[in-house]
């Protein structure tokens, strides 16, 4: 149907030219009634120039119509302007007595509209698809005139210091054939640019979300999704296929969920990516998790804990046996806290084995095992095998099922120190989660040493944060002394800064820190868990023993000017 419309537009544009040609050819017959000298009534050179200009007009009209259709761009007002101004120019060329004066009146209007259309559509497409640029003219010269340009050969390589690496089936060796396939694919440069930008902006995830006309790109930076430059829909689908080829996924399957991984060399380091796809009403969605294994491992001191809590955690993790659980939602920094705890141990005199999915940090003198369900390597299965490896400390990436939880508790009871994470909103709820998984209360009470709940709050940008006087009513609700707290800090509001802050990019925040809730299991709490696990009573007892909730620890960060009250309310609801 679109092709019929395009041909109809082209045929309609031919009508004025046909009328002009008929007038020129019919003129000699009409001139027989009048005496004239020898030769033609019309100038053949003028007619040739006119036909060339007329065909240029028709071709440009046809190009604008087809190009806008292919790019799914609006064809208004471009089609009416191209056709209307060209027809008006034909009329002007007919009425102006001097041919060379009338010809510009025909050419200039529609050529100017075409140039404006080119500038407009170039803003909507990737750089390699823009027209009327030096690169475009070189491509045309190379295609039709067989010319070669040194600049083109030099600029044909990637412009970003990043190289994709496709993993083989065993996820260890590089698959060169797959990389060659994607390098020849449409959208390869766009994929490189998107991934490199995400790494430079410290993103942890890339979301590719299809809409009717485009593929939205959103980056998760400091826990918040931020919009990036979108792809038009056809280009976005091509970019998704590039990542599916790198992960060795089925590119023809767009409805069922798939997952895989690939790597990339970024400057002088290697970065791993975990990819997950899902079918939606609008099309296939993809999420790419960025795992920068070269990131610097932080210590307990850098997590943002109070000195007293840090000393408590250090004393717990160096115990010879027991279980230390870190809980929180996805993206709360649980694995980073466990790595910081491992960093407190003597890795040279202690046999430490980790079971993770995936391995996020590379540690020296530690045996790290990566779970791979496709290859039959599960948390429970690997735990059984490593218990025969004489470990002193075991780190389990996540407790997901009853079998893993029971093996972890048994290991903690038999002379091993076990670290693990659990998805729970707070520390006391984590006990309920273990009970829901089917673990017996007596196993929980005798195995667990402490539970640490945490969240990540964004740190106010030191370059642009604004000092303000807090509302006394707010301080009263938070049980804070209004006479001692004079100022809070917040990010700048719209209109307070004339320029965008270069340090934070205008968000008002830069990086994140933790707020914590430490639940130490005492002898009395062990008895309460073993006899009748009433979570409300257990929480009341923990509060009497000195446990402070997440919101209270977050208020400390607000008072110290580390974060804002709105950020705390967003995270610790």
N, C-alpha and C positions, 0 to 999 in steps of 0.2 A: 504493500500500500504506500509506504514511504517512497519507494522507488518510482511508483507511478506519479506521485505528486511532484517529485523532482523533475521527471521528464515532462510533466505538464507545464511546470514553471519554465523549463527551457524552451518548449514549443511556443508558449505565450510570448516569451521575450523575442522570438524570431519574427513575430508579426510586423513590428515597425520596420525592421530591415527589409522584409519582403515588400512592404509598401514603397519604401525608398527605391529599391531595385526596380520595381515595376514602373515607378514614375520616370526613372532614368531611361529605361528601355523603351517606354511608350512615347517619350519626348520626341524622337526623330519622326515618328509617324504623324504626331500632331504638328510638327514643324513643316510638313510638306505644303501646308496652306500658305506658308510665308517663305519668301526667298531667303536663302542662306548660302554661305560660301561652301567650299569643299571641306571634307573631314567630318568627324563625329560631332554630334550635338553636345556630348559630355566629355569631360577630361578623364581619360583612362587612369592617369596617375592619381588623381583625386579619388576616383572610385576604388582603386586598390587600397589607398590609405584608409578610406572610410570602412571598407569591408574588414580590414585588419582590426580597426578600433571597435567595430561592431561585434566581431567574434570575441574580442577580449572582454567586452561587456557581458556577453552571453556566458562565457566561461566563468567569469568571476561571480556572476549571479548564481550559477549552478554550484560553484565551489562553496559559497557561503551557505547555501541551502543544505547541501549534503554534509558539510563539515559540522554545522550546528546540530544536525540530526545525529551524526555519529558520536559527538561529544555530549549529547543530551543537554544542549544549551538552548536557551530561548532564541527563536528565529525572528522575534519582533524586537526592535523595529528594523532589523537589518534587511530582511527580504523586501519590505515595502520601499525602503530608502534606495536600495540598489536598483530595483526595477523602475520606481517612480522617477528618480533623478536621471537615470539613463534615458527614459522615454522623453523627459523634458529636454535633455540635452540633444536628442535627435531632432526635436521640434526647433530648438534654437539653431542647430546646424542647417536646417532647411530654410529658416527665415533670414539668417544673416547672409548678406550678399557675398562677403569675402569668405571663402572656404577655410583658409588658414586662421582666420579670426574666430570662425564658428567651431572649428575642431576642438580647441581647448574647452569651450563651453560644454561640449559633449563629454570629453574625457575627464576633466578635473573633478566634477562632482562625485561620480560613482567610484573613481579611484580613491578619493579622499575618504568616502564611506568605507571602502574596503580596508584601508589602512587603519581606520578607527576600529573596525571589527577585529582586525588582526591583533591590535594592542589589547582589546578587551578579552579576547579568547586566550591570549598568551598568559594572562593572569590566572586563568582557570586550569591550566595544564602544566605538566612537568616541563623542565627546561629543554629536555631533548625533543619535545613535540611542538615547540614554538616555531612560528613562521616569520618570515621577513627579518630574521636575525642574521648576523654574519655566518653563524654555523649553518643556518638553513640555506643561504645562498651558496655556501661551499658544497653542501650536499647536492643541490641542483646542478651546480657546475660539474661535480664529479659524476653525476648520473647521466646528464645529457651531453656534456662536452668532454667527458673522459679526462677531466683535470684532477690532479692530485695536489693536496696541500699538506705541508709539513705540520702546520698547527693542528690540523685535524687528527693526524696520526699521533701527535703527542698528547692530545686531550682525550683520546679514545679510552684510556685506562681509567680506573676508579679515581674519583677526586677526594675520597675520604680514606684515612689511614685505617681501613678495616677490611678484613678478608673473611668470607664465610667458609666454614669447614663442615662438610657433610660427614656424619659418622656412619660407619659400616654397621652391619647387623649386630655385631658384638659390642657396639658403642665404644670401641677403643681405637680402632684404626680409621684413618681418613678415607672417604670414598670420593676419589677424584672425579669419577664420571658424573656423579650427581652435581658437583660444583660446576663442571663444564656445562651441564644442561641448563642450570639456572643463569649462568653468565650470558647465555644466548637468548634468554627469555625477556619478554617485554616487562618493564617495571623493575629490572634488576637494580638499576642505579637508585630508583626511588626507595627500594627496600634497604639498600646500604645507607642512604641518607637518613632514613627514619630510625634505624637501629643506632647509628652513630650519634644522632641527636639525643636519643633516649639515654645513652650511656653518659654523654657529656652533661646532661641535665640531672644526673643522679637518679634516674627513674628505676623502679624495681619491677614494673610491669608495663607491657604495651598492650592496649586493647584495640583491636580492629573490629569495628561494629558497622554492619551494612545498613544503609537506608535506601530509599527509593532511587536517589540520584547520585549518591556518593558513598564512599567508605570513610566513616569517621575514624580518627586516630586520637586516642587519649592515653596519656602517660600518667602513671601513679608516682607522684613525686612527694616525698615526705608524708605518705599515706593518703594524699588527696589526688583525685583524678583531675588532670589538667588537659585542656584541648590542645592538640597540635594541628598542623596543616593537614587537611583531609585529602584523600585521593578521589578522583572521579571514579564512578562505580566500576567501569571496565578495568581501569588501572589497579584499583584496590583488589579486585578478584585475582588479577595476575600476580600481585604481591603475595596474597595468601597462598597461591599455588607454588610460588617460589619457596616459601617456608615449608610447605608440605613435602615438596621434593627433597629438600635438605633433611627432613626428618624421616624420609622414606615412608610417607603416608600415602594413602590412596587418594589421588587428586580427583577422581571421578565420584567419590562418595562425599556428598555435601550435607547429608541429613544426619547420619549417625555420628556420635562423638568419637574423636580420635585424639591420641596424645603421642608425643615423641620428643626428641631432643636434637639439638645441633650445637655447634660451637662457632666461635669467631675469634680471629686474632685482631685485637684492637691495639694498634701501635706496638708496644713491646710486651703485651700480656695477653692471656687467653681468657675468654669469657664463655660460660655455658648458658644455654637457653633451653627452657622447658616450654613446650608448645601444647596447647589444648584447644580443640575445635568443638563447635556445637552448632547444630542447625537451628535456624530461627525462621520466623515468618518472612523476614526481608531477605534472608540468605544466610551464608555461612559466617559465623563469628569466630574470631581467634583471639586467644590471650597468650602472650609470650612473657614468661617469668625470666628475669635477668639474674643470673647467678655469677657474680664477680668473685671468683675464688681468690683473686689476688688482693681483695680488700683487707685492710689491716685489722688484725684481731685485737679487740679491745679488752681491757681488764675490768674487774669489778669496780675499780676506782672511777673508771670513765663512764659507767652506766648511769650515774646520776643519783645513786643511793646516798642516804645519810650515813655518816661515819659509823654510828652505832649499828645500823642495819647491815652495813657492809661487813663489819666485824662478826656479826651473828652468822651471816651467810658463809663467811670464810671458815668459821669454826664448824659449821655443819658439813661443808663439802669435804673437809679433810678427815672426817670420821672414817673409821675402818669399815663400817657397814651401815646399812640403812638405805632410805630412798628419799631423794630430793626432787620434787616435782615443781615445774614452772608452768603456770596456767595463764590463759588469756585467749582472746579471739585470734583469728588469722591475721598475721601481719603485726603482732604486738611485740615482736623481738624476742620471742621465747628461746629460739635456737641460739641467738647471739649471747643471751645470758648464760646458757649452758656452756657454750664455748669459753666464756669468760671464767666460769667456775672451773672448767678443766685446766685453764691456764694457771690456776692457783696451785695445782698439784705438781709434784715432782715427777715429771714424765720419764726420767731416766731410771729411777728406782721402782717405778710402779708400772704394772702391766695394764694399760688402758685400751679398751676396745669399744668402738662405736658402731652402731647400726643406724643408718640414716637414709632418708629419701627426700632430697638428694644430699650428697656431701657438699656443704656450703663453704667450708673453710678447710684448707689443707694444713694439718698439724704435724710437726716432726715428732718422731718416737711414739706415735699412736697408730694403732691398727684401725683403719676406717673401712667399714664395709657398707656398700651401697645396695639398698633393697631394689629388686627388679622383679615385680610380680609376673611379668611376661615370661621371665626365665625361671619362675618357680621360687624366687628368693623373697620370702616374706619376713616380717619382723619376728613372728613366733618361731619360724624355722631356723632363722639365723641365730636367735637367742639360744635355742637348744644346743646348737653346735659350738657357740663361743663359750658356753659354760664349761665345756671340756678343754678350753684353751687356758685354763688357770688364770682368769682375769682378776685383777684387784678392783678395778673400776669399770663399770659398763654404762655407756650412754645410749639410750634408746630414743630415736628421733621423735616418736610419738606413740602414745598408747591409744590404740584404736578399737581393740576388741577384747573380749574376756580372756582369751588364751594368752595374749601378750601381757595383759595386766597381771594374771596369775603367775606367769613365769617370772615377771619382774619382781613381784612380791616375794616369791620363793627365793630368788637370787639375793634379795636384800636381807632375808632371814638366815641365809647360809654363809655369811661372811663376805659379801660383796657390797660395795657402794654403788648404788644405781641412780643415775640421773635420767630424767625423762620429761616430756611435755604432755600437756593435756588441754583439750579445748574446754574451757569453763569460764564463766564470767568473773568469779572471784574464788578465793581460796577455799571457803567452806563449801561452795557449790561443787568444787572439784571432788570432795569426798562423796557427795551425792552422785556424781558422775561415775565414780568407781563402783559404788553400790549398784547403780543402774546397769553397769556392764556385767554384773553377776559375781563380783568378787565378794568373798565372805568377809563380814566385819572383823573377825578375829585376825585375818590375814592383813587387812588394811591397818589395823591398830598396831600390830607388831612390826610392820615393815616401814611405814612412812616416818621420816624424821621431821620434815618441814615441807610446807607448800608456799611457793612465792607467786603471788598474783601480780600482773603488771600490765601497763598500757604505755604507749608512746605518744608524747605530746610534742608539737612543733615548737622549736626554739625561736623566739623573736629575733628578727634580724638586728644585729647591733648597729648597723649603719642607719636604719630609718625608723626604729621603734620610737613611740611617742609616749611621754610621761603625762599622766593625768590624775586628777583627784578622784578617788573612788566614792561611790554613793554610800553614805552612812547606813542606809537601810540594808544594802547588800552586805556590808561588813557585819551588821547585827545578825542577819540570817546565817552568816558563816561563823558566828561566834568569834569574831576577830575584834580586837580593841581598836576603836576608831581613833583614839588619841595617840596611839603608837604607830599606826600605819598612815603615812602621809600620801604616798603615791603608789599607783599601779602603772603598768606599761601595756601598750597595745600597738598593733600595726597601724600605719597611717591610713586615714580615711580618704575617700575620693576628694580631690581638690586641695588637700593639705600639702601635696608635693607637686611641683611643676615638672619634674623629670622622674622617670622610672628608675628605681634603685637598681644599680648594676649588680650589687652583691646578691640580692634575693630574686631579681627579676620582677619586682613589683608585687610579690605575694605577701611580703611583710614577715616571712618566716624563712629560716635557713637551717636545715638539719633537724634532728629530733633527739629527745632525751626521754628517760623512763620515769614513771611514777610507780610506786611499789606498795605491796601489802604482804607482809611476812607473817605466816601462820606456823608457829612452832608447836609441835605435838608434845605436850607434857604428859606425865603419868596419869593425871586425872582425866585428861581428854582421851587418852588411850582406853581408860575404863569406860568412859561414856560411849565411845565408838563400839567397843566390844559388847557392852550390855544392851544398850538401846540407842542406836544412832539417831538422836533428835538433832537436826541441823541447827535449829534456832537456839537450843540450849548450848550446843557446842560453840556457836558463834559468840554467845554472851560470855561464855567462859574464856574464850580466846581474847575478847576485848578486855576482860578483867586482868588478863596476863600481859597486857601491853600491846596487843595488835592494833594498828591504826589503819583505817580503811584507805582505799585508793584516793578518794577525794581529798582527804586530809593531807596526804603526802603531796597531792597536786597543789593544794593551797600554799604549801611551802615554796614550790617553784614559782607560783604567782607573786608571792610576797618578795621573793628574791629578784624579781624582774626577769626570770628566765622565760616564762611564757605568759600568755594573757588569760584572763578569766573566761573569755568566750571559748578559747581553745580547750581549757580544762572542762568546761561544761559540755563541749562536743564529744570529748573522749570518755570522761568518767560520768556518765549519766546514771 
